[in-house]
Amino acid sequence: MAELNFKLTQIGVVMLGVEQLARAVAFYRDKLGLALKGQNEGFAFFDGGGVTLGLSEALARASSQIPGAVEVVFSVENVRAAHQALAARGVQFTHEPRTVTGPLWAANFNDPDGHPLSVFGPEGIL
């Protein structure tokens, strides 16, 4: 049963869709001076001072326009539990919980205006 007191409390990542990851990494790292925290195929993550700035080629490909390819990512301790609690409140997910990188999972949904949101963190157990 979903925990009734569950709340999303922390935006962990703001994800921007980019056409060319190498070009975008060079801009954010070399021109703006952000520290690169990690990079893997199609993704890069920068220290945004409490929030991580993520760059994603896949997000750009999924959007009809690159400047609008933005996703707000909520950090959670248990993706499956967050998914269950939010679904119990009527949140309709576009992507069910799944592995996205290493041991970390994500589940995606939209706000009422269609802005892409997700929960991200360890899989967790119910």
N, CA, C and O atoms as a GROMACS GRO file, in nm:
protein
  504
    1MET      N    1   0.085  -0.119   0.000
    1MET     CA    2   0.000   0.000   0.000
    1MET      C    3   0.088   0.124   0.000
    1MET      O    4   0.190   0.129   0.070
    2ALA      N    5   0.050   0.223  -0.077
    2ALA     CA    6   0.129   0.346  -0.090
    2ALA      C    7   0.122   0.426   0.039
    2ALA      O    8   0.017   0.437   0.103
    3GLU      N    9   0.235   0.482   0.076
    3GLU     CA   10   0.241   0.565   0.195
    3GLU      C   11   0.168   0.696   0.168
    3GLU      O   12   0.202   0.768   0.075
    4LEU      N   13   0.066   0.727   0.250
    4LEU     CA   14  -0.016   0.846   0.227
    4LEU      C   15   0.060   0.974   0.254
    4LEU      O   16   0.024   1.079   0.200
    5ASN      N   17   0.163   0.969   0.338
    5ASN     CA   18   0.237   1.089   0.372
    5ASN      C   19   0.354   1.115   0.279
    5ASN      O   20   0.432   1.208   0.303
    6PHE      N   21   0.369   1.036   0.173
    6PHE     CA   22   0.481   1.053   0.081
    6PHE      C   23   0.477   1.190   0.015
    6PHE      O   24   0.371   1.235  -0.029
    7LYS      N   25   0.594   1.257   0.008
    7LYS     CA   26   0.607   1.385  -0.060
    7LYS      C   27   0.738   1.387  -0.138
    7LYS      O   28   0.838   1.333  -0.091
    8LEU      N   29   0.737   1.448  -0.255
    8LEU     CA   30   0.862   1.476  -0.324
    8LEU      C   31   0.920   1.600  -0.259
    8LEU      O   32   0.851   1.700  -0.242
    9THR      N   33   1.048   1.594  -0.221
    9THR     CA   34   1.108   1.703  -0.145
    9THR      C   35   1.236   1.759  -0.204
    9THR      O   36   1.284   1.862  -0.157
   10GLN      N   37   1.293   1.694  -0.304
   10GLN     CA   38   1.422   1.742  -0.352
   10GLN      C   39   1.434   1.728  -0.503
   10GLN      O   40   1.424   1.619  -0.558
   11ILE      N   41   1.456   1.842  -0.570
   11ILE     CA   42   1.491   1.837  -0.711
   11ILE      C   43   1.640   1.810  -0.716
   11ILE      O   44   1.720   1.890  -0.668
   12GLY      N   45   1.676   1.699  -0.774
   12GLY     CA   46   1.815   1.658  -0.778
   12GLY      C   47   1.884   1.694  -0.908
   12GLY      O   48   2.003   1.725  -0.909
   13VAL      N   49   1.809   1.691  -1.020
   13VAL     CA   50   1.868   1.713  -1.151
   13VAL      C   51   1.772   1.795  -1.237
   13VAL      O   52   1.652   1.770  -1.238
   14VAL      N   53   1.826   1.894  -1.307
   14VAL     CA   54   1.754   1.959  -1.415
   14VAL      C   55   1.824   1.912  -1.542
   14VAL      O   56   1.943   1.938  -1.561
   15MET      N   57   1.749   1.844  -1.629
   15MET     CA   58   1.806   1.781  -1.747
   15MET      C   59   1.774   1.865  -1.870
   15MET      O   60   1.658   1.897  -1.896
   16LEU      N   61   1.878   1.901  -1.946
   16LEU     CA   62   1.862   1.975  -2.070
   16LEU      C   63   1.892   1.884  -2.188
   16LEU      O   64   1.992   1.812  -2.188
   17GLY      N   65   1.807   1.888  -2.288
   17GLY     CA   66   1.834   1.815  -2.411
   17GLY      C   67   1.936   1.890  -2.495
   17GLY      O   68   1.924   2.011  -2.514
   18VAL      N   69   2.036   1.819  -2.544
   18VAL     CA   70   2.140   1.881  -2.627
   18VAL      C   71   2.160   1.798  -2.754
   18VAL      O   72   2.148   1.676  -2.753
   19GLU      N   73   2.190   1.868  -2.864
   19GLU     CA   74   2.213   1.799  -2.991
   19GLU      C   75   2.348   1.730  -2.997
   19GLU      O   76   2.358   1.617  -3.044
   20GLN      N   77   2.453   1.798  -2.949
   20GLN     CA   78   2.589   1.743  -2.955
   20GLN      C   79   2.650   1.751  -2.815
   20GLN      O   80   2.685   1.859  -2.768
   21LEU      N   81   2.661   1.636  -2.750
   21LEU     CA   82   2.707   1.633  -2.612
   21LEU      C   83   2.847   1.695  -2.597
   21LEU      O   84   2.868   1.774  -2.505
   22ALA      N   85   2.940   1.661  -2.685
   22ALA     CA   86   3.077   1.714  -2.672
   22ALA      C   87   3.078   1.867  -2.677
   22ALA      O   88   3.148   1.931  -2.599
   23ARG      N   89   3.001   1.924  -2.767
   23ARG     CA   90   2.993   2.070  -2.779
   23ARG      C   91   2.934   2.130  -2.653
   23ARG      O   92   2.984   2.231  -2.603
   24ALA      N   93   2.828   2.068  -2.601
   24ALA     CA   94   2.762   2.120  -2.480
   24ALA      C   95   2.852   2.106  -2.358
   24ALA      O   96   2.859   2.198  -2.276
   25VAL      N   97   2.921   1.992  -2.345
   25VAL     CA   98   3.013   1.973  -2.232
   25VAL      C   99   3.121   2.080  -2.235
   25VAL      O  100   3.151   2.140  -2.132
   26ALA      N  101   3.179   2.105  -2.351
   26ALA     CA  102   3.283   2.208  -2.363
   26ALA      C  103   3.230   2.344  -2.319
   26ALA      O  104   3.301   2.418  -2.251
   27PHE      N  105   3.107   2.378  -2.355
   27PHE     CA  106   3.049   2.506  -2.318
   27PHE      C  107   3.032   2.517  -2.166
   27PHE      O  108   3.080   2.612  -2.105
   28TYR      N  109   2.964   2.419  -2.106
   28TYR     CA  110   2.934   2.426  -1.962
   28TYR      C  111   3.061   2.412  -1.877
   28TYR      O  112   3.072   2.476  -1.772
   29ARG      N  113   3.156   2.330  -1.922
   29ARG     CA  114   3.279   2.309  -1.845
   29ARG      C  115   3.380   2.421  -1.871
   29ARG      O  116   3.429   2.484  -1.777
   30ASP      N  117   3.411   2.446  -1.998
   30ASP     CA  118   3.521   2.536  -2.033
   30ASP      C  119   3.482   2.683  -2.034
   30ASP      O  120   3.562   2.768  -1.994
   31LYS      N  121   3.363   2.714  -2.078
   31LYS     CA  122   3.322   2.854  -2.084
   31LYS      C  123   3.255   2.901  -1.955
   31LYS      O  124   3.280   3.012  -1.909
   32LEU      N  125   3.168   2.815  -1.898
   32LEU     CA  126   3.097   2.857  -1.776
   32LEU      C  127   3.170   2.816  -1.649
   32LEU      O  128   3.145   2.873  -1.542
   33GLY      N  129   3.259   2.719  -1.658
   33GLY     CA  130   3.337   2.679  -1.542
   33GLY      C  131   3.271   2.580  -1.449
   33GLY      O  132   3.320   2.561  -1.337
   34LEU      N  133   3.161   2.516  -1.490
   34LEU     CA  134   3.098   2.416  -1.405
   34LEU      C  135   3.184   2.290  -1.398
   34LEU      O  136   3.246   2.251  -1.497
   35ALA      N  137   3.188   2.228  -1.282
   35ALA     CA  138   3.266   2.105  -1.263
   35ALA      C  139   3.189   1.986  -1.319
   35ALA      O  140   3.074   1.962  -1.282
   36LEU      N  141   3.254   1.911  -1.407
   36LEU     CA  142   3.195   1.790  -1.464
   36LEU      C  143   3.202   1.680  -1.360
   36LEU      O  144   3.310   1.641  -1.317
   37LYS      N  145   3.083   1.628  -1.318
   37LYS     CA  146   3.076   1.523  -1.216
   37LYS      C  147   3.088   1.384  -1.277
   37LYS      O  148   3.140   1.292  -1.214
   38GLY      N  149   3.039   1.369  -1.398
   38GLY     CA  150   3.042   1.238  -1.462
   38GLY      C  151   2.985   1.245  -1.602
   38GLY      O  152   2.910   1.336  -1.636
   39GLN      N  153   3.022   1.147  -1.682
   39GLN     CA  154   2.975   1.142  -1.820
   39GLN      C  155   2.970   0.997  -1.865
   39GLN      O  156   3.061   0.919  -1.835
   40ASN      N  157   2.864   0.961  -1.936
   40ASN     CA  158   2.858   0.831  -2.001
   40ASN      C  159   2.787   0.851  -2.133
   40ASN      O  160   2.752   0.964  -2.166
   41GLU      N  161   2.766   0.747  -2.207
   41GLU     CA  162   2.716   0.759  -2.344
   41GLU      C  163   2.587   0.841  -2.351
   41GLU      O  164   2.482   0.799  -2.303
   42GLY      N  165   2.596   0.958  -2.412
   42GLY     CA  166   2.480   1.043  -2.434
   42GLY      C  167   2.441   1.132  -2.317
   42GLY      O  168   2.346   1.209  -2.329
   43PHE      N  169   2.512   1.123  -2.204
   43PHE     CA  170   2.477   1.201  -2.084
   43PHE      C  171   2.602   1.262  -2.022
   43PHE      O  172   2.711   1.204  -2.027
   44ALA      N  173   2.585   1.381  -1.963
   44ALA     CA  174   2.690   1.443  -1.882
   44ALA      C  175   2.622   1.511  -1.765
   44ALA      O  176   2.509   1.559  -1.776
   45PHE      N  177   2.693   1.515  -1.650
   45PHE     CA  178   2.636   1.571  -1.529
   45PHE      C  179   2.734   1.669  -1.466
   45PHE      O  180   2.851   1.638  -1.448
   46PHE      N  181   2.685   1.789  -1.433
   46PHE     CA  182   2.766   1.896  -1.377
   46PHE      C  183   2.718   1.932  -1.237
   46PHE      O  184   2.600   1.920  -1.205
   47ASP      N  185   2.813   1.977  -1.154
   47ASP     CA  186   2.781   2.026  -1.021
   47ASP      C  187   2.715   2.162  -1.035
   47ASP      O  188   2.778   2.259  -1.078
   48GLY      N  189   2.588   2.168  -0.999
   48GLY     CA  190   2.513   2.293  -1.007
   48GLY      C  191   2.493   2.356  -0.870
   48GLY      O  192   2.404   2.440  -0.854
   49GLY      N  193   2.573   2.318  -0.770
   49GLY     CA  194   2.561   2.379  -0.638
   49GLY      C  195   2.433   2.341  -0.567
   49GLY      O  196   2.354   2.428  -0.534
   50GLY      N  197   2.412   2.214  -0.544
   50GLY     CA  198   2.291   2.167  -0.475
   50GLY      C  199   2.194   2.099  -0.570
   50GLY      O  200   2.112   2.017  -0.528
   51VAL      N  201   2.203   2.132  -0.696
   51VAL     CA  202   2.123   2.068  -0.801
   51VAL      C  203   2.221   2.027  -0.910
   51VAL      O  204   2.312   2.103  -0.943
   52THR      N  205   2.204   1.910  -0.965
   52THR     CA  206   2.289   1.865  -1.075
   52THR      C  207   2.229   1.911  -1.206
   52THR      O  208   2.108   1.900  -1.228
   53LEU      N  209   2.314   1.964  -1.294
   53LEU     CA  210   2.272   1.997  -1.430
   53LEU      C  211   2.308   1.879  -1.518
   53LEU      O  212   2.426   1.844  -1.531
   54GLY      N  213   2.208   1.818  -1.578
   54GLY     CA  214   2.231   1.705  -1.667
   54GLY      C  215   2.213   1.746  -1.811
   54GLY      O  216   2.126   1.827  -1.843
   55LEU      N  217   2.295   1.690  -1.898
   55LEU     CA  218   2.283   1.711  -2.042
   55LEU      C  219   2.252   1.576  -2.106
   55LEU      O  220   2.316   1.476  -2.074
   56SER      N  221   2.154   1.573  -2.195
   56SER     CA  222   2.109   1.446  -2.251
   56SER      C  223   2.081   1.458  -2.401
   56SER      O  224   1.998   1.538  -2.443
   57GLU      N  225   2.151   1.378  -2.479
   57GLU     CA  226   2.121   1.372  -2.623
   57GLU      C  227   1.987   1.303  -2.647
   57GLU      O  228   1.913   1.341  -2.738
   58ALA      N  229   1.954   1.201  -2.566
   58ALA     CA  230   1.828   1.128  -2.583
   58ALA      C  231   1.708   1.220  -2.560
   58ALA      O  232   1.608   1.210  -2.630
   59LEU      N  233   1.718   1.308  -2.462
   59LEU     CA  234   1.608   1.401  -2.435
   59LEU      C  235   1.588   1.495  -2.553
   59LEU      O  236   1.474   1.526  -2.587
   60ALA      N  237   1.696   1.540  -2.615
   60ALA     CA  238   1.684   1.627  -2.732
   60ALA      C  239   1.617   1.552  -2.847
   60ALA      O  240   1.533   1.608  -2.918
   61ARG      N  241   1.655   1.426  -2.867
   61ARG     CA  242   1.594   1.347  -2.976
   61ARG      C  243   1.445   1.324  -2.953
   61ARG      O  244   1.369   1.312  -3.049
   62ALA      N  245   1.403   1.318  -2.827
   62ALA     CA  246   1.262   1.290  -2.794
   62ALA      C  247   1.175   1.414  -2.802
   62ALA      O  248   1.053   1.404  -2.793
   63SER      N  249   1.236   1.532  -2.818
   63SER     CA  250   1.160   1.656  -2.819
   63SER      C  251   1.150   1.712  -2.960
   63SER      O  252   1.240   1.693  -3.042
   64SER      N  253   1.040   1.779  -2.986
   64SER     CA  254   1.022   1.839  -3.119
   64SER      C  255   1.105   1.966  -3.135
   64SER      O  256   1.127   2.011  -3.247
   65GLN      N  257   1.150   2.024  -3.024
   65GLN     CA  258   1.238   2.141  -3.032
   65GLN      C  259   1.342   2.133  -2.922
   65GLN      O  260   1.310   2.101  -2.807
   66ILE      N  261   1.464   2.160  -2.957
   66ILE     CA  262   1.575   2.146  -2.862
   66ILE      C  263   1.562   2.242  -2.744
   66ILE      O  264   1.580   2.197  -2.630
   67PRO      N  265   1.533   2.372  -2.762
   67PRO     CA  266   1.524   2.461  -2.645
   67PRO      C  267   1.416   2.421  -2.545
   67PRO      O  268   1.422   2.462  -2.429
   68GLY      N  269   1.318   2.344  -2.587
   68GLY     CA  270   1.213   2.299  -2.496
   68GLY      C  271   1.240   2.164  -2.434
   68GLY      O  272   1.158   2.113  -2.358
   69ALA      N  273   1.355   2.105  -2.466
   69ALA     CA  274   1.387   1.971  -2.416
   69ALA      C  275   1.447   1.983  -2.276
   69ALA      O  276   1.569   1.980  -2.259
   70VAL      N  277   1.359   1.995  -2.176
   70VAL     CA  278   1.399   2.012  -2.036
   70VAL      C  279   1.321   1.912  -1.952
   70VAL      O  280   1.203   1.889  -1.978
   71GLU      N  281   1.385   1.854  -1.852
   71GLU     CA  282   1.318   1.761  -1.761
   71GLU      C  283   1.360   1.795  -1.618
   71GLU      O  284   1.479   1.814  -1.592
   72VAL      N  285   1.264   1.802  -1.527
   72VAL     CA  286   1.294   1.821  -1.386
   72VAL      C  287   1.293   1.683  -1.320
   72VAL      O  288   1.196   1.608  -1.333
   73VAL      N  289   1.403   1.650  -1.251
   73VAL     CA  290   1.423   1.518  -1.194
   73VAL      C  291   1.422   1.528  -1.041
   73VAL      O  292   1.505   1.598  -0.983
   74PHE      N  293   1.329   1.459  -0.978
   74PHE     CA  294   1.320   1.456  -0.832
   74PHE      C  295   1.403   1.340  -0.779
   74PHE      O  296   1.383   1.225  -0.821
   75SER      N  297   1.496   1.368  -0.689
   75SER     CA  298   1.576   1.262  -0.627
   75SER      C  299   1.493   1.196  -0.518
   75SER      O  300   1.436   1.265  -0.433
   76VAL      N  301   1.488   1.064  -0.519
   76VAL     CA  302   1.414   0.988  -0.417
   76VAL      C  303   1.502   0.873  -0.368
   76VAL      O  304   1.597   0.833  -0.435
   77GLU      N  305   1.469   0.822  -0.251
   77GLU     CA  306   1.545   0.710  -0.194
   77GLU      C  307   1.494   0.575  -0.244
   77GLU      O  308   1.564   0.475  -0.229
   78ASN      N  309   1.374   0.571  -0.302
   78ASN     CA  310   1.313   0.445  -0.342
   78ASN      C  311   1.221   0.472  -0.460
   78ASN      O  312   1.107   0.517  -0.441
   79VAL      N  313   1.268   0.447  -0.581
   79VAL     CA  314   1.189   0.478  -0.701
   79VAL      C  315   1.059   0.399  -0.704
   79VAL      O  316   0.954   0.454  -0.738
   80ARG      N  317   1.063   0.271  -0.670
   80ARG     CA  318   0.940   0.191  -0.673
   80ARG      C  319   0.836   0.244  -0.575
   80ARG      O  320   0.717   0.251  -0.608
   81ALA      N  321   0.878   0.280  -0.454
   81ALA     CA  322   0.784   0.332  -0.354
   81ALA      C  323   0.728   0.468  -0.398
   81ALA      O  324   0.609   0.495  -0.380
   82ALA      N  325   0.814   0.554  -0.454
   82ALA     CA  326   0.769   0.685  -0.502
   82ALA      C  327   0.667   0.666  -0.614
   82ALA      O  328   0.564   0.733  -0.616
   83HIS      N  329   0.697   0.576  -0.706
   83HIS     CA  330   0.605   0.546  -0.816
   83HIS      C  331   0.470   0.500  -0.763
   83HIS      O  332   0.366   0.547  -0.807
   84GLN      N  333   0.473   0.408  -0.668
   84GLN     CA  334   0.349   0.353  -0.614
   84GLN      C  335   0.268   0.462  -0.543
   84GLN      O  336   0.146   0.471  -0.562
   85ALA      N  337   0.334   0.545  -0.462
   85ALA     CA  338   0.263   0.650  -0.388
   85ALA      C  339   0.204   0.753  -0.484
   85ALA      O  340   0.089   0.795  -0.466
   86LEU      N  341   0.279   0.794  -0.584
   86LEU     CA  342   0.229   0.895  -0.678
   86LEU      C  343   0.117   0.838  -0.766
   86LEU      O  344   0.019   0.906  -0.794
   87ALA      N  345   0.133   0.713  -0.809
   87ALA     CA  346   0.029   0.649  -0.890
   87ALA      C  347  -0.101   0.637  -0.811
   87ALA      O  348  -0.210   0.652  -0.867
   88ALA      N  349  -0.090   0.610  -0.680
   88ALA     CA  350  -0.209   0.600  -0.595
   88ALA      C  351  -0.282   0.734  -0.585
   88ALA      O  352  -0.401   0.738  -0.555
   89ARG      N  353  -0.210   0.842  -0.610
   89ARG     CA  354  -0.271   0.976  -0.608
   89ARG      C  355  -0.318   1.020  -0.745
   89ARG      O  356  -0.361   1.134  -0.763
   90GLY      N  357  -0.311   0.930  -0.841
   90GLY     CA  358  -0.363   0.961  -0.974
   90GLY      C  359  -0.260   1.010  -1.073
   90GLY      O  360  -0.296   1.048  -1.185
   91VAL      N  361  -0.131   1.012  -1.035
   91VAL     CA  362  -0.028   1.051  -1.131
   91VAL      C  363  -0.015   0.939  -1.234
   91VAL      O  364   0.004   0.822  -1.199
   92GLN      N  365  -0.025   0.976  -1.361
   92GLN     CA  366  -0.013   0.878  -1.468
   92GLN      C  367   0.128   0.882  -1.524
   92GLN      O  368   0.175   0.987  -1.568
   93PHE      N  369   0.195   0.770  -1.523
   93PHE     CA  370   0.334   0.762  -1.564
   93PHE      C  371   0.345   0.732  -1.713
   93PHE      O  372   0.269   0.652  -1.768
   94THR      N  373   0.440   0.798  -1.777
   94THR     CA  374   0.470   0.772  -1.918
   94THR      C  375   0.570   0.659  -1.934
   94THR      O  376   0.572   0.592  -2.036
   95HIS      N  377   0.653   0.639  -1.832
   95HIS     CA  378   0.749   0.528  -1.828
   95HIS      C  379   0.750   0.471  -1.687
   95HIS      O  380   0.771   0.544  -1.590
   96GLU      N  381   0.729   0.342  -1.676
   96GLU     CA  382   0.728   0.274  -1.547
   96GLU      C  383   0.872   0.268  -1.492
   96GLU      O  384   0.966   0.293  -1.566
   97PRO      N  385   0.889   0.236  -1.364
   97PRO     CA  386   1.023   0.226  -1.307
   97PRO      C  387   1.110   0.129  -1.385
   97PRO      O  388   1.068   0.019  -1.422
   98ARG      N  389   1.235   0.174  -1.410
   98ARG     CA  390   1.328   0.093  -1.487
   98ARG      C  391   1.470   0.138  -1.458
   98ARG      O  392   1.492   0.249  -1.410
   99THR      N  393   1.566   0.050  -1.486
   99THR     CA  394   1.707   0.084  -1.471
   99THR      C  395   1.744   0.184  -1.580
   99THR      O  396   1.711   0.164  -1.697
  100VAL      N  397   1.812   0.293  -1.541
  100VAL     CA  398   1.857   0.390  -1.641
  100VAL      C  399   2.008   0.403  -1.646
  100VAL      O  400   2.063   0.430  -1.753
  101THR      N  401   2.076   0.385  -1.536
  101THR     CA  402   2.222   0.390  -1.535
  101THR      C  403   2.274   0.318  -1.411
  101THR      O  404   2.244   0.357  -1.298
  102GLY      N  405   2.352   0.214  -1.434
  102GLY     CA  406   2.406   0.138  -1.322
  102GLY      C  407   2.296   0.092  -1.228
  102GLY      O  408   2.197   0.034  -1.273
  103PRO      N  409   2.311   0.118  -1.097
  103PRO     CA  410   2.210   0.073  -1.001
  103PRO      C  411   2.093   0.171  -0.986
  103PRO      O  412   2.005   0.149  -0.903
  104LEU      N  413   2.091   0.277  -1.064
  104LEU     CA  414   1.988   0.381  -1.047
  104LEU      C  415   1.872   0.362  -1.143
  104LEU      O  416   1.887   0.320  -1.258
  105TRP      N  417   1.755   0.393  -1.090
  105TRP     CA  418   1.630   0.374  -1.161
  105TRP      C  419   1.561   0.508  -1.183
  105TRP      O  420   1.595   0.608  -1.121
  106ALA      N  421   1.463   0.507  -1.273
  106ALA     CA  422   1.381   0.626  -1.297
  106ALA      C  423   1.241   0.583  -1.337
  106ALA      O  424   1.220   0.472  -1.386
  107ALA      N  425   1.146   0.673  -1.316
  107ALA     CA  426   1.009   0.658  -1.364
  107ALA      C  427   0.965   0.798  -1.406
  107ALA      O  428   0.989   0.895  -1.334
  108ASN      N  429   0.900   0.808  -1.522
  108ASN     CA  430   0.868   0.939  -1.579
  108ASN      C  431   0.719   0.966  -1.582
  108ASN      O  432   0.637   0.875  -1.596
  109PHE      N  433   0.686   1.094  -1.568
  109PHE     CA  434   0.547   1.141  -1.575
  109PHE      C  435   0.549   1.286  -1.621
  109PHE      O  436   0.655   1.347  -1.630
  110ASN      N  437   0.432   1.340  -1.650
  110ASN     CA  438   0.421   1.480  -1.693
  110ASN      C  439   0.335   1.557  -1.596
  110ASN      O  440   0.248   1.501  -1.529
  111ASP      N  441   0.360   1.689  -1.588
  111ASP     CA  442   0.269   1.773  -1.510
  111ASP      C  443   0.147   1.803  -1.596
  111ASP      O  444   0.145   1.763  -1.712
  112PRO      N  445   0.045   1.872  -1.544
  112PRO     CA  446  -0.077   1.896  -1.622
  112PRO      C  447  -0.055   1.974  -1.751
  112PRO      O  448  -0.137   1.967  -1.842
  113ASP      N  449   0.057   2.049  -1.760
  113ASP     CA  450   0.086   2.124  -1.883
  113ASP      C  451   0.177   2.048  -1.978
  113ASP      O  452   0.213   2.100  -2.084
  114GLY      N  453   0.212   1.926  -1.942
  114GLY     CA  454   0.294   1.844  -2.030
  114GLY      C  455   0.443   1.853  -2.006
  114GLY      O  456   0.521   1.793  -2.082
  115HIS      N  457   0.487   1.926  -1.903
  115HIS     CA  458   0.630   1.932  -1.873
  115HIS      C  459   0.678   1.797  -1.823
  115HIS      O  460   0.614   1.738  -1.735
  116PRO      N  461   0.790   1.747  -1.876
  116PRO     CA  462   0.839   1.616  -1.832
  116PRO      C  463   0.904   1.623  -1.695
  116PRO      O  464   0.988   1.709  -1.668
  117LEU      N  465   0.865   1.530  -1.608
  117LEU     CA  466   0.917   1.516  -1.473
  117LEU      C  467   0.956   1.370  -1.453
  117LEU      O  468   0.908   1.283  -1.525
  118SER      N  469   1.042   1.344  -1.355
  118SER     CA  470   1.073   1.205  -1.323
  118SER      C  471   1.118   1.194  -1.179
  118SER      O  472   1.158   1.292  -1.116
  119VAL      N  473   1.111   1.071  -1.127
  119VAL     CA  474   1.172   1.036  -1.000
  119VAL      C  475   1.292   0.950  -1.033
  119VAL      O  476   1.287   0.868  -1.125
  120PHE      N  477   1.402   0.970  -0.957
  120PHE     CA  478   1.529   0.907  -0.991
  120PHE      C  479   1.603   0.870  -0.863
  120PHE      O  480   1.608   0.950  -0.770
  121GLY      N  481   1.658   0.751  -0.858
  121GLY     CA  482   1.736   0.708  -0.743
  121GLY      C  483   1.744   0.556  -0.741
  121GLY      O  484   1.722   0.491  -0.843
  122PRO      N  485   1.777   0.500  -0.624
  122PRO     CA  486   1.782   0.355  -0.613
  122PRO      C  487   1.645   0.291  -0.639
  122PRO      O  488   1.541   0.353  -0.617
  123GLU      N  489   1.648   0.168  -0.687
  123GLU     CA  490   1.523   0.096  -0.715
  123GLU      C  491   1.437   0.089  -0.590
  123GLU      O  492   1.318   0.120  -0.595
  124GLY      N  493   1.496   0.048  -0.480
  124GLY     CA  494   1.419   0.029  -0.356
  124GLY      C  495   1.338  -0.099  -0.362
  124GLY      O  496   1.328  -0.163  -0.466
  125ILE      N  497   1.281  -0.133  -0.251
  125ILE     CA  498   1.193  -0.249  -0.243
  125ILE      C  499   1.065  -0.206  -0.174
  125ILE      O  500   1.065  -0.114  -0.092
  126LEU      N  501   0.959  -0.273  -0.209
  126LEU     CA  502   0.828  -0.235  -0.153
  126LEU      C  503   0.798  -0.313  -0.029
  126LEU      O  504   0.692  -0.294   0.032
   0.00000   0.00000   0.00000
